[in-house]
Amino acid sequence: MKENLTRRQWLNTGATILGGSILGSVAGVSPLKAATKSLPSAPIRMMFNENPYGPSQVARRAMRKAFGEANLYSMRGAKAQFKALMAKLNGVTPDHIAVGFGSGEILKKAALMNGIDKGELVSPALTFETINRYANTMKSNVKRVPMTDDIGINLDRMADAVNRRTKLVYLCNPNNPTGALMDTDELKAFCKTISKKAIVFVDEAYHEYVMDPNYRSMIDLVKAGHNIIVSRTASKVHGLAGLRVGFAITTPETAKRMESYLTDSLNIVGLRAAIASYQDKKFQTYSISQNNRARDVVTGYLEAKGIEYLDSQTNFMFIKTGMEITDLQPAMEKHGVLVGRPFPPYTKWCRLSMAKPEEMERFNSGLDKVLG
Ligand SMILES: Cc1ncc(COP(=O)(O)O)c(C=O)c1O
């Protein structure tokens, strides 16, 4: 008891010292509370294209239920259920689906197959890098095709870059980091022609966010038997990025080959959450409409200021701030906003992920101060 009292007394003395000499004291308010109040709130994540609302309540319930299965190895049932659901939602049979640890793993497996087959990869100069990096790991030759003047994917030059050694062609639609869509008819024609020579990989990670009525997924070409891989993910509109669930829709032969390269089993919590979330239309609609509102907050500001940006069909935007991104990043962090990495050679552009609409004001006012 005596020892306890002494310890408490010592702690009280410590708090007083801390309050007096380090944190400063405010009349009537505990020093610690005052100090916490004066700290800026945590920076807002606008750098990884995450969904600020996920996971949905429906997915959370499924996850809690799945804890009870977490001691078991067997998840064949859940995986088959997930594949059957993805097949049904996309109008194919389950043998067209290959599941991965996020769509990132699907991209890596495509690069792995290309490496094993000693093929070359053709990829746009400015795009999502996972497949290119893994192709480098596989020591494959990667041909990067320059963008058009308006930072679009140049399909003519992509087609020209394909030769006898090409076994894989990567396209991201909408593209990351630009958020821009390719013309549907041009993309379709490209896929039909080029898939006779190599596998065409169309990354549709942001498919659900697209608002353009002319947009079409390339899944129809898979259904028609073309040599195409379309990838999708539970990480974006479903807000399950940390659980690592993604999938490919492709020919049954490619799906089987991809599945054979799976290095382990998926996790049961992720599978159960994804199964629940893909059936939860309400949450998807909510996430999309909030994303559109957030984008409106930013575009309204950019328009008013005359700052150039690309039309985005995703949950992020590519903005020409005119400031080197390596300078802009720390400057924005001081204003409580974390923005995307550099995308050379477009180093005076910034990729900005959408947070909640009410949080986007912090980006607007931060950029205003930083750009003066
Ligand atoms: C275009 C694109 N594809 C794939 C991914 C990978 O996502 P995940 O591995 O979480 O499915 C991302 C992640 O940001 C992305 O932007």
The ligand as an SDF file (V2000), in Angstrom:
LIG
                    3D

 16 16  0  0  0  0  0  0  0  0999 V2000
   -4.4730   -0.0600  -61.2610 C   0  0  0  0  0  0  0  0  0  0  0  0
   -4.2620   -0.9040  -60.0560 C   0  0  0  0  0  0  0  0  0  0  0  0
   -4.2360   -2.2310  -60.2100 N   0  0  0  0  0  0  0  0  0  0  0  0
   -4.0570   -3.0400  -59.1670 C   0  0  0  0  0  0  0  0  0  0  0  0
   -3.8770   -2.5360  -57.9000 C   0  0  0  0  0  0  0  0  0  0  0  0
   -3.6030   -3.4950  -56.7870 C   0  0  0  0  0  0  0  0  0  0  0  0
   -4.6000   -3.5370  -55.8840 O   0  0  0  0  0  0  0  0  0  0  0  0
   -4.8150   -4.8150  -54.9630 P   0  0  0  0  0  0  0  0  0  0  0  0
   -3.5740   -5.6470  -55.0300 O   0  0  0  0  0  0  0  0  0  0  0  0
   -5.0530   -4.2750  -53.6340 O   0  0  0  0  0  0  0  0  0  0  0  0
   -5.9750   -5.5360  -55.5600 O   0  0  0  0  0  0  0  0  0  0  0  0
   -3.9140   -1.1520  -57.6850 C   0  0  0  0  0  0  0  0  0  0  0  0
   -3.7120   -0.5870  -56.3350 C   0  0  0  0  0  0  0  0  0  0  0  0
   -3.6380    0.5630  -56.0920 O   0  0  0  0  0  0  0  0  0  0  0  0
   -4.1030   -0.3140  -58.8030 C   0  0  0  0  0  0  0  0  0  0  0  0
   -4.1200    1.0110  -58.6900 O   0  0  0  0  0  0  0  0  0  0  0  0
  1  2  1  0
  2  3  1  0
  2 15  2  0
  3  4  2  0
  4  5  1  0
  5  6  1  0
  5 12  2  0
  6  7  1  0
  7  8  1  0
  8  9  2  0
  8 10  1  0
  8 11  1  0
 12 13  1  0
 12 15  1  0
 13 14  2  0
 15 16  1  0
M  END
$$$$
